[in-house]
Amino acid sequence: MSGRNVKLQELRIERSWTLRVAARHMAVSPTVLFNAEQGVMPRVDHAIQIATTYRMSVEDLWKSAPDAESCSPRKPVGCRQLS
């Protein structure tokens, strides 16, 4: 994954959790969670622990959004529109 995982950070903030508190709930280190939020894919076991805490699948949590550059006028479904 390239770029930050905003979804991870938003889920944590919705719960009013600091990195340390969220990491404690997930049984991972704050560094693992911070790196995941920054776009570094964690080990599989950590990804499962994080996803389970948020009641999501690993696939949904790390699914990347389509890039605006990869969208074509013929296939706009799922593409972000630039304003």
TAKA-V52669 format. One record per residue. N is the residue number from 0. RES is the residue in one small letter. SS is DSSP state (@ for helix, = for strand, . for the rest). PSI is psi in radians with two decimals (NA if undefined). Layout:
N RES SS PSI
N RES SS PSI
This chain:
0 m . 2.37
1 s . 2.47
2 g . 3.06
3 r . 2.66
4 n . 1.49
5 v @ -0.59
6 k @ -0.75
7 l @ -0.82
8 q @ -0.73
9 e @ -0.73
10 l @ -0.70
11 r @ -0.78
12 i @ -0.62
13 e @ -0.55
14 r . 0.03
15 s . 0.68
16 w . 2.40
17 t . 2.95
18 l @ -0.75
19 r @ -0.77
20 v @ -0.80
21 a @ -0.78
22 a @ -0.65
23 r @ -0.74
24 h @ -0.57
25 m @ -0.17
26 a . 0.71
27 v . 2.93
28 s . 2.69
29 p @ -0.55
30 t @ -0.72
31 v @ -0.80
32 l @ -0.75
33 f @ -0.84
34 n @ -0.68
35 a @ -0.74
36 e @ -0.48
37 q . -0.03
38 g . 0.07
39 v . 2.10
40 m . 2.16
41 p . 2.99
42 r . 2.73
43 v @ -0.77
44 d @ -0.66
45 h @ -0.70
46 a @ -0.70
47 i @ -0.75
48 q @ -0.73
49 i @ -0.85
50 a @ -0.71
51 t @ -0.71
52 t @ -0.68
53 y . 0.08
54 r . 0.81
55 m . 2.88
56 s . 2.71
57 v @ -0.72
58 e @ -0.79
59 d @ -0.63
60 l @ -0.54
61 w . 0.24
62 k . 2.20
63 s . 2.53
64 a . 2.54
65 p . 2.48
66 d . 2.54
67 a @ -0.59
68 e @ -0.49
69 s @ -0.06
70 c . 2.49
71 s = 2.73
72 p . -0.45
73 r . -0.34
74 k = 1.20
75 p . -0.16
76 v . 2.23
77 g . 0.02
78 c . 2.54
79 r . 2.40
80 q . 2.28
81 l . 2.38
82 s . NA
